[in-house]
Amino acid sequence: MYADEQGLAWVRELVDRTVGSRGARIVTADVARTYPGSDLTTAETYDYLAEQWAVEHPGQNSGAREAVELRIHLVCSLRAWRAIRKAVLKALCPEGMAPHTCRVPWCA
């Protein structure tokens, strides 16, 4: 995702709330700034998210936003994991496929 600390906190809260409502447990939650198994940084890997933000917010400074990965490891059934993933993605993008501006640009 392309987020500042406030955006990252919003996504973490959204994930915590969703996981808790599905009876799952978060084992670890890490913020990564490098892409696993590579010398690439998340900024290089997800540069299109910064471009998306710039298009959606013309003329605005991106501030402290940076491309990061929020890696969540859960203990739950596959069924619960699928429900959690679906709920988090829907919460990140409640407008679905309709044109809109993302609060925090992301990809999954």
Rosetta constraint file for C-alpha pairs under 8 A:
AtomPair CA 1 CA 46 HARMONIC 7.83 0.50
AtomPair CA 1 CA 49 HARMONIC 6.98 0.50
AtomPair CA 1 CA 66 HARMONIC 7.93 0.50
AtomPair CA 1 CA 67 HARMONIC 5.51 0.50
AtomPair CA 1 CA 68 HARMONIC 5.52 0.50
AtomPair CA 1 CA 69 HARMONIC 6.16 0.50
AtomPair CA 1 CA 70 HARMONIC 7.74 0.50
AtomPair CA 1 CA 104 HARMONIC 6.63 0.50
AtomPair CA 1 CA 105 HARMONIC 5.55 0.50
AtomPair CA 1 CA 106 HARMONIC 4.06 0.50
AtomPair CA 1 CA 107 HARMONIC 6.49 0.50
AtomPair CA 2 CA 49 HARMONIC 5.90 0.50
AtomPair CA 2 CA 50 HARMONIC 6.32 0.50
AtomPair CA 2 CA 53 HARMONIC 7.84 0.50
AtomPair CA 2 CA 65 HARMONIC 6.01 0.50
AtomPair CA 2 CA 66 HARMONIC 5.19 0.50
AtomPair CA 2 CA 67 HARMONIC 4.34 0.50
AtomPair CA 2 CA 68 HARMONIC 6.38 0.50
AtomPair CA 2 CA 104 HARMONIC 6.10 0.50
AtomPair CA 2 CA 105 HARMONIC 5.37 0.50
AtomPair CA 2 CA 106 HARMONIC 6.38 0.50
AtomPair CA 3 CA 7 HARMONIC 5.07 0.50
AtomPair CA 3 CA 8 HARMONIC 5.75 0.50
AtomPair CA 3 CA 64 HARMONIC 7.77 0.50
AtomPair CA 3 CA 65 HARMONIC 4.58 0.50
AtomPair CA 3 CA 66 HARMONIC 5.56 0.50
AtomPair CA 3 CA 67 HARMONIC 6.55 0.50
AtomPair CA 3 CA 68 HARMONIC 7.39 0.50
AtomPair CA 3 CA 104 HARMONIC 5.84 0.50
AtomPair CA 3 CA 105 HARMONIC 7.38 0.50
AtomPair CA 4 CA 8 HARMONIC 6.11 0.50
AtomPair CA 4 CA 63 HARMONIC 7.63 0.50
AtomPair CA 4 CA 64 HARMONIC 5.26 0.50
AtomPair CA 4 CA 65 HARMONIC 4.04 0.50
AtomPair CA 4 CA 66 HARMONIC 6.39 0.50
AtomPair CA 5 CA 9 HARMONIC 6.04 0.50
AtomPair CA 5 CA 64 HARMONIC 7.74 0.50
AtomPair CA 5 CA 65 HARMONIC 7.65 0.50
AtomPair CA 6 CA 10 HARMONIC 6.25 0.50
AtomPair CA 7 CA 11 HARMONIC 6.34 0.50
AtomPair CA 7 CA 103 HARMONIC 7.70 0.50
AtomPair CA 7 CA 104 HARMONIC 6.20 0.50
AtomPair CA 8 CA 12 HARMONIC 6.13 0.50
AtomPair CA 9 CA 13 HARMONIC 6.10 0.50
AtomPair CA 10 CA 14 HARMONIC 6.17 0.50
AtomPair CA 11 CA 15 HARMONIC 6.16 0.50
AtomPair CA 11 CA 92 HARMONIC 7.79 0.50
AtomPair CA 12 CA 16 HARMONIC 6.06 0.50
AtomPair CA 13 CA 17 HARMONIC 6.03 0.50
AtomPair CA 14 CA 18 HARMONIC 6.16 0.50
AtomPair CA 14 CA 88 HARMONIC 7.00 0.50
AtomPair CA 14 CA 91 HARMONIC 7.59 0.50
AtomPair CA 15 CA 19 HARMONIC 5.97 0.50
AtomPair CA 15 CA 88 HARMONIC 6.35 0.50
AtomPair CA 16 CA 20 HARMONIC 6.03 0.50
AtomPair CA 16 CA 26 HARMONIC 7.92 0.50
AtomPair CA 17 CA 21 HARMONIC 6.22 0.50
AtomPair CA 18 CA 22 HARMONIC 6.52 0.50
AtomPair CA 18 CA 84 HARMONIC 6.24 0.50
AtomPair CA 18 CA 87 HARMONIC 6.99 0.50
AtomPair CA 18 CA 88 HARMONIC 6.83 0.50
AtomPair CA 19 CA 23 HARMONIC 6.61 0.50
AtomPair CA 19 CA 24 HARMONIC 5.43 0.50
AtomPair CA 19 CA 25 HARMONIC 6.67 0.50
AtomPair CA 19 CA 26 HARMONIC 7.39 0.50
AtomPair CA 19 CA 84 HARMONIC 6.24 0.50
AtomPair CA 20 CA 24 HARMONIC 6.06 0.50
AtomPair CA 20 CA 25 HARMONIC 7.03 0.50
AtomPair CA 22 CA 80 HARMONIC 6.50 0.50
AtomPair CA 22 CA 83 HARMONIC 7.91 0.50
AtomPair CA 22 CA 84 HARMONIC 7.03 0.50
AtomPair CA 23 CA 76 HARMONIC 7.69 0.50
AtomPair CA 23 CA 80 HARMONIC 7.99 0.50
AtomPair CA 24 CA 74 HARMONIC 6.73 0.50
AtomPair CA 24 CA 75 HARMONIC 5.88 0.50
AtomPair CA 24 CA 76 HARMONIC 5.03 0.50
AtomPair CA 24 CA 80 HARMONIC 7.22 0.50
AtomPair CA 25 CA 74 HARMONIC 5.55 0.50
AtomPair CA 25 CA 75 HARMONIC 5.21 0.50
AtomPair CA 25 CA 76 HARMONIC 6.81 0.50
AtomPair CA 26 CA 72 HARMONIC 6.87 0.50
AtomPair CA 26 CA 73 HARMONIC 5.91 0.50
AtomPair CA 26 CA 74 HARMONIC 4.56 0.50
AtomPair CA 26 CA 75 HARMONIC 6.43 0.50
AtomPair CA 27 CA 72 HARMONIC 7.62 0.50
AtomPair CA 27 CA 73 HARMONIC 5.44 0.50
AtomPair CA 27 CA 74 HARMONIC 5.45 0.50
AtomPair CA 27 CA 75 HARMONIC 6.68 0.50
AtomPair CA 28 CA 71 HARMONIC 7.84 0.50
AtomPair CA 28 CA 72 HARMONIC 5.88 0.50
AtomPair CA 28 CA 73 HARMONIC 5.24 0.50
AtomPair CA 28 CA 74 HARMONIC 7.35 0.50
AtomPair CA 29 CA 70 HARMONIC 6.92 0.50
AtomPair CA 29 CA 71 HARMONIC 5.57 0.50
AtomPair CA 29 CA 72 HARMONIC 4.51 0.50
AtomPair CA 29 CA 73 HARMONIC 6.44 0.50
AtomPair CA 30 CA 69 HARMONIC 7.99 0.50
AtomPair CA 30 CA 70 HARMONIC 5.83 0.50
AtomPair CA 30 CA 71 HARMONIC 5.17 0.50
AtomPair CA 30 CA 72 HARMONIC 6.63 0.50
AtomPair CA 31 CA 68 HARMONIC 6.45 0.50
AtomPair CA 31 CA 69 HARMONIC 5.60 0.50
AtomPair CA 31 CA 70 HARMONIC 4.70 0.50
AtomPair CA 31 CA 71 HARMONIC 6.26 0.50
AtomPair CA 32 CA 42 HARMONIC 7.57 0.50
AtomPair CA 32 CA 68 HARMONIC 5.66 0.50
AtomPair CA 32 CA 69 HARMONIC 5.01 0.50
AtomPair CA 32 CA 70 HARMONIC 6.44 0.50
AtomPair CA 32 CA 71 HARMONIC 7.26 0.50
AtomPair CA 33 CA 41 HARMONIC 5.90 0.50
AtomPair CA 33 CA 42 HARMONIC 5.13 0.50
AtomPair CA 33 CA 43 HARMONIC 7.45 0.50
AtomPair CA 33 CA 67 HARMONIC 7.19 0.50
AtomPair CA 33 CA 68 HARMONIC 5.14 0.50
AtomPair CA 33 CA 69 HARMONIC 6.62 0.50
AtomPair CA 34 CA 38 HARMONIC 7.73 0.50
AtomPair CA 34 CA 39 HARMONIC 7.38 0.50
AtomPair CA 34 CA 40 HARMONIC 6.14 0.50
AtomPair CA 34 CA 41 HARMONIC 4.06 0.50
AtomPair CA 34 CA 42 HARMONIC 4.94 0.50
AtomPair CA 34 CA 68 HARMONIC 7.88 0.50
AtomPair CA 35 CA 39 HARMONIC 7.14 0.50
AtomPair CA 35 CA 40 HARMONIC 5.70 0.50
AtomPair CA 35 CA 41 HARMONIC 5.53 0.50
AtomPair CA 35 CA 42 HARMONIC 5.52 0.50
AtomPair CA 35 CA 45 HARMONIC 7.17 0.50
AtomPair CA 40 CA 44 HARMONIC 6.09 0.50
AtomPair CA 40 CA 45 HARMONIC 6.48 0.50
AtomPair CA 41 CA 45 HARMONIC 6.25 0.50
AtomPair CA 42 CA 46 HARMONIC 5.69 0.50
AtomPair CA 42 CA 47 HARMONIC 7.82 0.50
AtomPair CA 42 CA 67 HARMONIC 5.55 0.50
AtomPair CA 42 CA 68 HARMONIC 5.69 0.50
AtomPair CA 42 CA 69 HARMONIC 7.17 0.50
AtomPair CA 43 CA 47 HARMONIC 5.43 0.50
AtomPair CA 43 CA 66 HARMONIC 6.77 0.50
AtomPair CA 43 CA 67 HARMONIC 4.91 0.50
AtomPair CA 43 CA 68 HARMONIC 7.26 0.50
AtomPair CA 46 CA 50 HARMONIC 7.50 0.50
AtomPair CA 46 CA 67 HARMONIC 6.26 0.50
AtomPair CA 47 CA 51 HARMONIC 6.56 0.50
AtomPair CA 47 CA 67 HARMONIC 7.36 0.50
AtomPair CA 48 CA 52 HARMONIC 6.03 0.50
AtomPair CA 49 CA 53 HARMONIC 6.24 0.50
AtomPair CA 49 CA 67 HARMONIC 7.30 0.50
AtomPair CA 49 CA 105 HARMONIC 5.86 0.50
AtomPair CA 49 CA 106 HARMONIC 6.73 0.50
AtomPair CA 50 CA 54 HARMONIC 6.24 0.50
AtomPair CA 50 CA 66 HARMONIC 7.66 0.50
AtomPair CA 50 CA 67 HARMONIC 7.34 0.50
AtomPair CA 50 CA 105 HARMONIC 7.92 0.50
AtomPair CA 51 CA 55 HARMONIC 6.26 0.50
AtomPair CA 52 CA 56 HARMONIC 6.18 0.50
AtomPair CA 52 CA 105 HARMONIC 7.10 0.50
AtomPair CA 53 CA 57 HARMONIC 5.95 0.50
AtomPair CA 53 CA 62 HARMONIC 7.80 0.50
AtomPair CA 53 CA 102 HARMONIC 7.94 0.50
AtomPair CA 53 CA 105 HARMONIC 6.57 0.50
AtomPair CA 54 CA 58 HARMONIC 5.65 0.50
AtomPair CA 54 CA 59 HARMONIC 7.60 0.50
AtomPair CA 54 CA 60 HARMONIC 7.44 0.50
AtomPair CA 54 CA 62 HARMONIC 7.51 0.50
AtomPair CA 56 CA 101 HARMONIC 6.00 0.50
AtomPair CA 56 CA 102 HARMONIC 7.95 0.50
AtomPair CA 74 CA 81 HARMONIC 7.84 0.50
AtomPair CA 76 CA 80 HARMONIC 6.04 0.50
AtomPair CA 76 CA 81 HARMONIC 6.38 0.50
AtomPair CA 77 CA 81 HARMONIC 6.18 0.50
AtomPair CA 78 CA 82 HARMONIC 6.17 0.50
AtomPair CA 79 CA 83 HARMONIC 6.33 0.50
AtomPair CA 80 CA 84 HARMONIC 6.05 0.50
AtomPair CA 81 CA 85 HARMONIC 6.04 0.50
AtomPair CA 82 CA 86 HARMONIC 6.12 0.50
AtomPair CA 83 CA 87 HARMONIC 6.10 0.50
AtomPair CA 84 CA 88 HARMONIC 6.06 0.50
AtomPair CA 85 CA 89 HARMONIC 6.14 0.50
AtomPair CA 86 CA 90 HARMONIC 6.13 0.50
AtomPair CA 87 CA 91 HARMONIC 6.12 0.50
AtomPair CA 88 CA 92 HARMONIC 6.12 0.50
AtomPair CA 89 CA 93 HARMONIC 6.16 0.50
AtomPair CA 90 CA 94 HARMONIC 5.17 0.50
AtomPair CA 90 CA 96 HARMONIC 7.17 0.50
AtomPair CA 92 CA 102 HARMONIC 7.86 0.50
AtomPair CA 92 CA 103 HARMONIC 7.85 0.50
AtomPair CA 92 CA 104 HARMONIC 7.65 0.50
AtomPair CA 93 CA 102 HARMONIC 6.98 0.50
AtomPair CA 95 CA 99 HARMONIC 7.64 0.50
AtomPair CA 95 CA 100 HARMONIC 6.90 0.50
